[in-house]
């Protein structure tokens, strides 16, 4: 889980590199990051699209 702001750990480019190196069975699992608080919508969307998933806006759902 992330708010989209990388304060530690790997960044998006490294995530994408590691994701691409995974076996197909792993890459077949989409990711659905939840946006909340001051999350970086663009960054969450890019991460989701990398895996075939989509960003879900929790703020919109619970407002």
Secondary structure, 3 states (H helix, E strand, C coil): CCCCCCCCCCCHHHHHHHHHCCCHHHHCCCCCCEECCCCCHHHHHHHHHHHCCCCEEHHHHCC
